[in-house]
Amino acid sequence: MVYKIINKLLSALALLRHREVRKEYRYFIRDTYFCRLVQGKYLLKDYVFRKAYKVVSFNGEFGAELQFVIPFAYWHYRNGTLKKSISSQFTKELYFFSQNHEEKFIERVNRGDPNEGNYNFEMPRILHSHNYDMNKWLAVPFKETYQNNVFVFEKPILIVANRYSMEWGGPPVSFFDKPILSFIFHKLAQEYTIIYNRPLTQHITKDHNEVVELNERRWIQEEHPEVILLEDLYEEKKSYANNFNHLQLLVYANADHFISIHGGTSVLASYFGGTNLILSKSGAEHYFGCFQTLYPKLSGATILHAKSEEEVRHYVEEYFVKNPSEKPVIGNQPHL
């Protein structure tokens, strides 16, 4: 009852202060207000007493966890206030800084109840919103932590991270089909060691977005044998990785070039510096400018946002072909 009353008041505040925001996106601002309101009760614990008390627990989507939850837990670790972290299976390496991490959840959820899934308002921020001037948030040094001498090749690594699953209750929207993959492979195979990554369902913790079969793996093996499938690398180098997420961190940490897809796939790739070309055709990220603001904060990476396959081709030609290290530096802002 109290939650519903507060929710209505915050909805009114969001409308009053942000009439310019489209109605269907205004709830993001309301929920951001709710998150900030909840944080008020921890003011003394976080900034005065600073003893290890905070239990950060999350079972929502992978992308939200990477964007908001793990940086929040890392802030508490650096602040001296992290007591424990709780997340899904295969996440211990993502919370490498936590001395007490529990892999509790076997499925990620996205429910509308407070403190469930993507609506866990115990975080200072859990969804996209109108600004990214964030408190209690620190970029997590995955690259510095997981760089290694094992996953090293003659040519620089290029990660092509694909995703093919149901989106917003409908069919897949943003994904690399065979024609665009063929273009990328043909254009870049001579200059890079290309590693293709679309995790198998047994390698990750599933969520509400059903994974659909793209049937591209055999095609890659037959038509593009120069491309390494990450699951093959996992089978070959299992002794070096505790799980598939751990392998991703180890391989990504040795790379500076990424081509990825909207969602958690693109967020993870943005954690390792260098250049990340993201295909995203739709979503709240467009409206709130997340690719220009939030994503570069994760590591200082250069983010290129393509809204179509044609724009992917353009960015590949401009920023990845012919020794991309000599391409013009554009800082943290995408080339639009």
Sequence and secondary structure as in RCSB ss.txt:
>XXXX:A:sequence
MVYKIINKLLSALALLRHREVRKEYRYFIRDTYFCRLVQGKYLLKDYVFRKAYKVVSFNGEFGAELQFVIPFAYW
HYRNGTLKKSISSQFTKELYFFSQNHEEKFIERVNRGDPNEGNYNFEMPRILHSHNYDMNKWLAVPFKETYQNNV
FVFEKPILIVANRYSMEWGGPPVSFFDKPILSFIFHKLAQEYTIIYNRPLTQHITKDHNEVVELNERRWIQEEHP
EVILLEDLYEEKKSYANNFNHLQLLVYANADHFISIHGGTSVLASYFGGTNLILSKSGAEHYFGCFQTLYPKLSG
ATILHAKSEEEVRHYVEEYFVKNPSEKPVIGNQPHL
>XXXX:A:secstr
 HHHHHHHHHHHHHHHH TTS GGGHHHHHHHHHHHHHHGGGHHIIIII  S EEEE  S HHHIIIIIHHHHHH
HHHHT EEEEEEETT TTTTTT SSEEEEESS    SSTTBTTB TTSS  S  S    SS     HHHHH  SS
S  SS EEEEE   B BTTBS  S   HHHHHHHHHHHTTTSEEEEE   GGGS   SS B     HHHHHHH T
TSEEHHHHHHHTGGG SSHHHHHHHHHTT SEEEEETTHHHHHHGGGSSEEEEE  SSHHHHHTTTTTHHHHTTS
 EEEEESSHHHHHHHIIIIISS GGGS   TTS   
